[in-house]
């Protein structure tokens, strides 16, 4: 006689709770990272086009990008704009708090920069 193998109903419920919690975390994390990649894309774009522009003009260009790409976590005043020898470096450091359930939240700390890495 063969003994039955598998997961009991109680075991299945425990596994389902862990899978549901992981799915909730995933669904909460994806928008934060998508916005971060939009911020990186926007600052890289304005840094490429920003040579010869003042920091205020660069911030205004970011404001236009932010409105188009629905970036709400970073404001133009949060940007750090450095110009050296005609090249523009735009960077930003920001944190985003994402509520999960009840009083439990996720804290993301993002750093984005348009600095080009030299290839040697």
Secondary structure, DSSP 8 states (H G I E B T S, - for coil): -----S--HHHHHHHHHHHHHHHHHHHHHHHHHHHHHHHHHHHHHHHHH-TT--HHHHHHHHHHHHHHHT--S--GGG-EEEEETTEEEEEEEEEEEEEEETTEEEEEEEEEE-------
